[in-house]
Amino acid sequence: IRRKPLKQEIETYVTMAGVVIMVVLMLAVTWNDIMRLFF
């Protein structure tokens, strides 16, 4: 028996996925800028 409603759990997963996507995008942009500076 879960005390946490499923909707809240799904919302948590969606939020975590969004944060991960944002971090990956920031890393990709930063990597591109660094490569452009050195090459």
PDB file with SEQRES, HELIX, SHEET and CRYST1 records, atoms N, CA, C and O in Angstrom:
SEQRES   1 A   39  ILE ARG ARG LYS PRO LEU LYS GLN GLU ILE GLU THR TYR          
SEQRES   2 A   39  VAL THR MET ALA GLY VAL VAL ILE MET VAL VAL LEU MET          
SEQRES   3 A   39  LEU ALA VAL THR TRP ASN ASP ILE MET ARG LEU PHE PHE          
HELIX    1 AA1 LEU A    6  PHE A   38  1                                  33    
CRYST1    1.000    1.000    1.000  90.00  90.00  90.00 P 1           1          
ATOM      1  N   ILE A   1       0.862  -1.195   0.000  1.00  0.00           N  
ATOM      2  CA  ILE A   1       0.000   0.000   0.000  1.00  0.00           C  
ATOM      3  C   ILE A   1       0.895   1.241   0.000  1.00  0.00           C  
ATOM      4  O   ILE A   1       1.749   1.403   0.872  1.00  0.00           O  
ATOM      5  N   ARG A   2       0.691   2.093  -0.968  1.00  0.00           N  
ATOM      6  CA  ARG A   2       1.473   3.326  -1.044  1.00  0.00           C  
ATOM      7  C   ARG A   2       0.700   4.474  -0.428  1.00  0.00           C  
ATOM      8  O   ARG A   2      -0.505   4.609  -0.640  1.00  0.00           O  
ATOM      9  N   ARG A   3       1.392   5.292   0.330  1.00  0.00           N  
ATOM     10  CA  ARG A   3       0.742   6.483   0.871  1.00  0.00           C  
ATOM     11  C   ARG A   3       0.818   7.628  -0.120  1.00  0.00           C  
ATOM     12  O   ARG A   3      -0.045   8.506  -0.132  1.00  0.00           O  
ATOM     13  N   LYS A   4       1.864   7.618  -0.960  1.00  0.00           N  
ATOM     14  CA  LYS A   4       2.025   8.704  -1.927  1.00  0.00           C  
ATOM     15  C   LYS A   4       1.117   8.462  -3.132  1.00  0.00           C  
ATOM     16  O   LYS A   4       1.116   7.359  -3.679  1.00  0.00           O  
ATOM     17  N   PRO A   5       0.359   9.445  -3.549  1.00  0.00           N  
ATOM     18  CA  PRO A   5      -0.468   9.252  -4.746  1.00  0.00           C  
ATOM     19  C   PRO A   5       0.397   9.113  -5.989  1.00  0.00           C  
ATOM     20  O   PRO A   5       1.493   9.668  -6.059  1.00  0.00           O  
ATOM     21  N   LEU A   6      -0.105   8.367  -6.969  1.00  0.00           N  
ATOM     22  CA  LEU A   6       0.668   8.081  -8.173  1.00  0.00           C  
ATOM     23  C   LEU A   6       0.948   9.350  -8.957  1.00  0.00           C  
ATOM     24  O   LEU A   6       2.014   9.492  -9.556  1.00  0.00           O  
ATOM     25  N   LYS A   7      -0.008  10.277  -8.957  1.00  0.00           N  
ATOM     26  CA  LYS A   7       0.170  11.498  -9.732  1.00  0.00           C  
ATOM     27  C   LYS A   7       1.394  12.282  -9.247  1.00  0.00           C  
ATOM     28  O   LYS A   7       2.165  12.795 -10.057  1.00  0.00           O  
ATOM     29  N   GLN A   8       1.567  12.373  -7.936  1.00  0.00           N  
ATOM     30  CA  GLN A   8       2.725  13.086  -7.385  1.00  0.00           C  
ATOM     31  C   GLN A   8       4.019  12.388  -7.792  1.00  0.00           C  
ATOM     32  O   GLN A   8       5.012  13.041  -8.111  1.00  0.00           O  
ATOM     33  N   GLU A   9       3.999  11.057  -7.778  1.00  0.00           N  
ATOM     34  CA  GLU A   9       5.193  10.299  -8.152  1.00  0.00           C  
ATOM     35  C   GLU A   9       5.542  10.543  -9.617  1.00  0.00           C  
ATOM     36  O   GLU A   9       6.709  10.744  -9.955  1.00  0.00           O  
ATOM     37  N   ILE A  10       4.536  10.527 -10.482  1.00  0.00           N  
ATOM     38  CA  ILE A  10       4.770  10.792 -11.907  1.00  0.00           C  
ATOM     39  C   ILE A  10       5.302  12.208 -12.093  1.00  0.00           C  
ATOM     40  O   ILE A  10       6.217  12.431 -12.886  1.00  0.00           O  
ATOM     41  N   GLU A  11       4.733  13.158 -11.369  1.00  0.00           N  
ATOM     42  CA  GLU A  11       5.191  14.548 -11.479  1.00  0.00           C  
ATOM     43  C   GLU A  11       6.658  14.667 -11.063  1.00  0.00           C  
ATOM     44  O   GLU A  11       7.423  15.413 -11.674  1.00  0.00           O  
ATOM     45  N   THR A  12       7.042  13.927 -10.021  1.00  0.00           N  
ATOM     46  CA  THR A  12       8.441  13.946  -9.581  1.00  0.00           C  
ATOM     47  C   THR A  12       9.356  13.408 -10.668  1.00  0.00           C  
ATOM     48  O   THR A  12      10.411  13.985 -10.933  1.00  0.00           O  
ATOM     49  N   TYR A  13       8.958  12.296 -11.306  1.00  0.00           N  
ATOM     50  CA  TYR A  13       9.785  11.728 -12.376  1.00  0.00           C  
ATOM     51  C   TYR A  13       9.908  12.686 -13.549  1.00  0.00           C  
ATOM     52  O   TYR A  13      10.989  12.845 -14.116  1.00  0.00           O  
ATOM     53  N   VAL A  14       8.792  13.328 -13.918  1.00  0.00           N  
ATOM     54  CA  VAL A  14       8.818  14.265 -15.040  1.00  0.00           C  
ATOM     55  C   VAL A  14       9.734  15.440 -14.721  1.00  0.00           C  
ATOM     56  O   VAL A  14      10.497  15.886 -15.578  1.00  0.00           O  
ATOM     57  N   THR A  15       9.661  15.942 -13.489  1.00  0.00           N  
ATOM     58  CA  THR A  15      10.519  17.063 -13.094  1.00  0.00           C  
ATOM     59  C   THR A  15      11.990  16.657 -13.141  1.00  0.00           C  
ATOM     60  O   THR A  15      12.826  17.413 -13.635  1.00  0.00           O  
ATOM     61  N   MET A  16      12.311  15.468 -12.630  1.00  0.00           N  
ATOM     62  CA  MET A  16      13.696  15.001 -12.665  1.00  0.00           C  
ATOM     63  C   MET A  16      14.183  14.851 -14.102  1.00  0.00           C  
ATOM     64  O   MET A  16      15.318  15.210 -14.413  1.00  0.00           O  
ATOM     65  N   ALA A  17      13.331  14.323 -14.979  1.00  0.00           N  
ATOM     66  CA  ALA A  17      13.709  14.166 -16.386  1.00  0.00           C  
ATOM     67  C   ALA A  17      13.974  15.529 -17.010  1.00  0.00           C  
ATOM     68  O   ALA A  17      14.928  15.682 -17.774  1.00  0.00           O  
ATOM     69  N   GLY A  18      13.143  16.523 -16.696  1.00  0.00           N  
ATOM     70  CA  GLY A  18      13.351  17.867 -17.228  1.00  0.00           C  
ATOM     71  C   GLY A  18      14.659  18.466 -16.753  1.00  0.00           C  
ATOM     72  O   GLY A  18      15.366  19.105 -17.532  1.00  0.00           O  
ATOM     73  N   VAL A  19      14.992  18.270 -15.481  1.00  0.00           N  
ATOM     74  CA  VAL A  19      16.253  18.798 -14.950  1.00  0.00           C  
ATOM     75  C   VAL A  19      17.434  18.135 -15.652  1.00  0.00           C  
ATOM     76  O   VAL A  19      18.405  18.804 -16.004  1.00  0.00           O  
ATOM     77  N   VAL A  20      17.352  16.824 -15.855  1.00  0.00           N  
ATOM     78  CA  VAL A  20      18.437  16.103 -16.535  1.00  0.00           C  
ATOM     79  C   VAL A  20      18.612  16.635 -17.954  1.00  0.00           C  
ATOM     80  O   VAL A  20      19.738  16.844 -18.403  1.00  0.00           O  
ATOM     81  N   ILE A  21      17.497  16.857 -18.666  1.00  0.00           N  
ATOM     82  CA  ILE A  21      17.579  17.381 -20.036  1.00  0.00           C  
ATOM     83  C   ILE A  21      18.229  18.758 -20.039  1.00  0.00           C  
ATOM     84  O   ILE A  21      19.065  19.050 -20.895  1.00  0.00           O  
ATOM     85  N   MET A  22      17.848  19.608 -19.079  1.00  0.00           N  
ATOM     86  CA  MET A  22      18.439  20.951 -19.017  1.00  0.00           C  
ATOM     87  C   MET A  22      19.948  20.877 -18.779  1.00  0.00           C  
ATOM     88  O   MET A  22      20.713  21.608 -19.408  1.00  0.00           O  
ATOM     89  N   VAL A  23      20.379  19.990 -17.865  1.00  0.00           N  
ATOM     90  CA  VAL A  23      21.807  19.863 -17.568  1.00  0.00           C  
ATOM     91  C   VAL A  23      22.558  19.367 -18.798  1.00  0.00           C  
ATOM     92  O   VAL A  23      23.644  19.861 -19.102  1.00  0.00           O  
ATOM     93  N   VAL A  24      21.988  18.390 -19.512  1.00  0.00           N  
ATOM     94  CA  VAL A  24      22.640  17.867 -20.719  1.00  0.00           C  
ATOM     95  C   VAL A  24      22.765  18.968 -21.764  1.00  0.00           C  
ATOM     96  O   VAL A  24      23.801  19.090 -22.417  1.00  0.00           O  
ATOM     97  N   LEU A  25      21.715  19.770 -21.926  1.00  0.00           N  
ATOM     98  CA  LEU A  25      21.780  20.864 -22.903  1.00  0.00           C  
ATOM     99  C   LEU A  25      22.852  21.876 -22.517  1.00  0.00           C  
ATOM    100  O   LEU A  25      23.607  22.339 -23.372  1.00  0.00           O  
ATOM    101  N   MET A  26      22.922  22.221 -21.227  1.00  0.00           N  
ATOM    102  CA  MET A  26      23.939  23.186 -20.793  1.00  0.00           C  
ATOM    103  C   MET A  26      25.340  22.631 -21.032  1.00  0.00           C  
ATOM    104  O   MET A  26      26.226  23.360 -21.480  1.00  0.00           O  
ATOM    105  N   LEU A  27      25.548  21.344 -20.737  1.00  0.00           N  
ATOM    106  CA  LEU A  27      26.858  20.742 -20.969  1.00  0.00           C  
ATOM    107  C   LEU A  27      27.196  20.741 -22.455  1.00  0.00           C  
ATOM    108  O   LEU A  27      28.341  21.002 -22.824  1.00  0.00           O  
ATOM    109  N   ALA A  28      26.218  20.452 -23.316  1.00  0.00           N  
ATOM    110  CA  ALA A  28      26.471  20.429 -24.758  1.00  0.00           C  
ATOM    111  C   ALA A  28      26.850  21.819 -25.259  1.00  0.00           C  
ATOM    112  O   ALA A  28      27.784  21.961 -26.049  1.00  0.00           O  
ATOM    113  N   VAL A  29      26.131  22.847 -24.803  1.00  0.00           N  
ATOM    114  CA  VAL A  29      26.436  24.213 -25.240  1.00  0.00           C  
ATOM    115  C   VAL A  29      27.816  24.631 -24.746  1.00  0.00           C  
ATOM    116  O   VAL A  29      28.593  25.227 -25.492  1.00  0.00           O  
ATOM    117  N   THR A  30      28.121  24.320 -23.486  1.00  0.00           N  
ATOM    118  CA  THR A  30      29.430  24.668 -22.931  1.00  0.00           C  
ATOM    119  C   THR A  30      30.540  23.951 -23.694  1.00  0.00           C  
ATOM    120  O   THR A  30      31.572  24.550 -23.998  1.00  0.00           O  
ATOM    121  N   TRP A  31      30.335  22.676 -24.003  1.00  0.00           N  
ATOM    122  CA  TRP A  31      31.332  21.906 -24.752  1.00  0.00           C  
ATOM    123  C   TRP A  31      31.563  22.529 -26.127  1.00  0.00           C  
ATOM    124  O   TRP A  31      32.704  22.654 -26.572  1.00  0.00           O  
ATOM    125  N   ASN A  32      30.471  22.920 -26.801  1.00  0.00           N  
ATOM    126  CA  ASN A  32      30.616  23.545 -28.120  1.00  0.00           C  
ATOM    127  C   ASN A  32      31.398  24.848 -28.018  1.00  0.00           C  
ATOM    128  O   ASN A  32      32.250  25.122 -28.863  1.00  0.00           O  
ATOM    129  N   ASP A  33      31.124  25.652 -27.001  1.00  0.00           N  
ATOM    130  CA  ASP A  33      31.850  26.917 -26.833  1.00  0.00           C  
ATOM    131  C   ASP A  33      33.337  26.659 -26.586  1.00  0.00           C  
ATOM    132  O   ASP A  33      34.185  27.346 -27.156  1.00  0.00           O  
ATOM    133  N   ILE A  34      33.658  25.681 -25.746  1.00  0.00           N  
ATOM    134  CA  ILE A  34      35.062  25.371 -25.461  1.00  0.00           C  
ATOM    135  C   ILE A  34      35.765  24.890 -26.728  1.00  0.00           C  
ATOM    136  O   ILE A  34      36.894  25.296 -27.005  1.00  0.00           O  
ATOM    137  N   MET A  35      35.106  24.034 -27.491  1.00  0.00           N  
ATOM    138  CA  MET A  35      35.717  23.538 -28.730  1.00  0.00           C  
ATOM    139  C   MET A  35      35.940  24.684 -29.714  1.00  0.00           C  
ATOM    140  O   MET A  35      36.943  24.711 -30.427  1.00  0.00           O  
ATOM    141  N   ARG A  36      34.990  25.639 -29.750  1.00  0.00           N  
ATOM    142  CA  ARG A  36      35.135  26.771 -30.658  1.00  0.00           C  
ATOM    143  C   ARG A  36      36.295  27.662 -30.213  1.00  0.00           C  
ATOM    144  O   ARG A  36      36.987  28.232 -31.056  1.00  0.00           O  
ATOM    145  N   LEU A  37      36.518  27.791 -28.912  1.00  0.00           N  
ATOM    146  CA  LEU A  37      37.620  28.622 -28.423  1.00  0.00           C  
ATOM    147  C   LEU A  37      38.970  28.014 -28.786  1.00  0.00           C  
ATOM    148  O   LEU A  37      39.893  28.737 -29.162  1.00  0.00           O  
ATOM    149  N   PHE A  38      39.092  26.686 -28.677  1.00  0.00           N  
ATOM    150  CA  PHE A  38      40.397  26.059 -28.861  1.00  0.00           C  
ATOM    151  C   PHE A  38      40.693  25.708 -30.310  1.00  0.00           C  
ATOM    152  O   PHE A  38      41.856  25.581 -30.692  1.00  0.00           O  
ATOM    153  N   PHE A  39      39.627  25.548 -31.140  1.00  0.00           N  
ATOM    154  CA  PHE A  39      39.876  25.136 -32.528  1.00  0.00           C  
ATOM    155  C   PHE A  39      39.343  26.150 -33.515  1.00  0.00           C  
ATOM    156  O   PHE A  39      39.469  25.958 -34.724  1.00  0.00           O  
TER     157      PHE A  39                                                      
END                                                                             
